[in-house]
Amino acid sequence: MSDRISPPLTGGERETLRAYLDFHRATLAMKCEGVSEEDMRRRSSPPSELTLLGLVRHMAEVERTWFRRVIDSQDLPLVWSDSGDYQQAFDLEGATVREAVSTWQREVAHSREIEQAAESLDVTGYFPRWGSDVSLRLVMLHLIHEYARHNGHADFLREAIDGTTGP
């Protein structure tokens, strides 16, 4: 999942949004590549609960929420929280890297299917937290923002683990 291609320098809106989202998904996968189970659990800066494993779990929840629950109106719970608490993705008791990565990859695959099936970026879904409809365009932009922010966290986490830096 870490094949990372650069987004197009010219292209349509949807193609560009899709490419940037995939670029950021691949960046998170790249930051986790070759990291041991133990190091995936390494906390960034105690008392923070932030870990690479927690970020992967969190992004699985984000993908699931925005694409499956909001855009596709699927009535399903979060993966790791019955109460809808996204922070529970950072509770790593019983969590494994294999489970987290496979869940994240499944949610990304669902997201891609939903996005590709949508007739336009103007398709909307209801986001209860904001009490409003949101467009697929906003969802894709929001996920690009969410990944970019958390990929910055992943940069610091990975550097602390083994000194790896870079794009």
N, C-alpha and C positions, 0 to 999 in steps of 0.2 A: 504494500500500500504506500510505500514511500517514494514511488516514482514521481518526481516533482518536475513539472515543466513550467516554464515561465509563461505567464498570461500574455495574450496577444497585445501588441502595441497599437494595433488598429483592429477594429471589429465591432460588431453590434453589441448593444447593451446586454442582452441575455448571455451571449457567448462570453463576454468579458466578465460578468458577474460569476458565471459558472466556473470560468477558468481561475479567477482569484479565489473563490471558495475552495476549489480543488487544490490550488497551490498551498493554501493555509492548512488544509487537511493533511496534505503530504508533508508539510513542514513539521507538524506535531508528530507524525509517524517517524520522521527522520530523527527528531530529537530523542525519541524513545528507542531507536534501533540499537541493538547490541548492549542495552543496559540490563543488568541483572535484576532479578526479582527484588533482592534486598535494596539495591540502589533506586529502583522505581518507587520504593517506599520512603526514601530519604527525605526528610522535611527540609524545607528551604531555609527557614530561619525561625526556630522555635521562639515563641509559642505558636507560630503559624502552623496550620495543618497542611499547607500546600506541598504536594508531591507530584511527580510525573504521573504516577498511577492515579492519583486523585483527579488530575487534569483530564486524563483519558476518560475516566468514569463520568466526570462532569460534562465533557463534550458529548458523550453518548446521550446523556439526559437532555442536553440542549438541542441536539439534532432531533431526538424523538419528540420533544415538545413542539418545536417550531414547525417541523414538516408534518409529522404524523398527527399530532393532536390539534394543532392550529390550522394548517393549510388543508389537511386531508380530513379533518373533523373526526378522527378516530378516538373512540372513548376507551382509553387505556391509561393505566397509572404510569408514574415514573418507574424506572427500572429498580432503583435502590431506595425508594422512599414511598411509604404509604401515605405520608402526610403532605407530600408535595414540596418537601424541603430539599432544594438543590444542594445544600451543603452536606447532606448525608452521603453524597458521592465521595466526599473526602474522608469519611469514616471507613477505614481500610480493614477493620476486623473481619476476617474471613475472606477478604478480597484476594483475587489472584490476577496477575498480569494477563494470563491467557484468557480468562473470563472477560476482563475489562476490554482488552483489545478486540476480541471476537464480537462482543456486544457493540462496541463502538463501530466496528466495520459493518456490522449488520444494519445499524441505524443509519450510517452514511449511505449504504446501498438503498435503503428505503427512501431516504431523502432524495437521492438522485432520481429514483423512479418517479416520485411524486412531482419533482420539479420538471422532469422531462415530459410527464403526462399533462401538465398544466398547459392550457392553450395560450396563456400569455402571462406576463409579469403582473398584470392587473388582477389576476385571480386573488380572491381574498378568503381569509379565515378569521374566526373570532378568537381574540386573545383575552381571556377573562381577567387576567391581572391588570390590564389596562382598560378593560371594559369597552373594547373597541374592535372593529374589524381592522385587519392589517393586510397589506398586499404581499404577494410573493416577492416582489421587488424589495420591500422593506425587510422581509425575513432573510433574504439572501444578503442584503447589506448588513443586517444585524449579525448574522453568523460570521461574515467576513471580519467585522469589528471584534466579535467575541473571540474568534480564533487568533486574530492578530494580537490582541491583548494577552491572551493566555500563552501564545507562542513566545512572547517576551518573557513571561515567567519561566517557560520551559527552557529558554536560553540560559537563564541564570541557574536553574536547577541542574542542567546538564553540565555546565561549566564547573559547578561545585563538585559534581560526581567524578569527572575524569579529565577536566580541562578542555573538553571539546567545545569549540566556539565556531561560529560561522553562520552562513545563511540558513 
